[in-house]
Amino acid sequence: MPPANRDEQSLHALRKALEQRIGARRYKQWFGTAARFAIEGDALLVEVGSPYLLNWIERHYSGLLKELCVEQFGPALRLTCR
């Protein structure tokens, strides 16, 4: 399996795990179409369109996102929200 495809599958699994952990309604509200997940170098990027959303996600979900990042990608990948 090519690396890009493997990353896409892992990102999909991460999003599904996040949705299961916080519930579909919260996931849709805070991450649904408002957040983009990507792998860039040694980082899992969570990109959002507003400072308010960025602040909220960092305060309420950064711990869970780090945990899921380690589960899906291992400890070498760091979390970056922007």
Helices and strands as residue ranges (DSSP letters): H 3-22, H 24-30, E 35-40, E 43-48, H 51-73, E 78-81
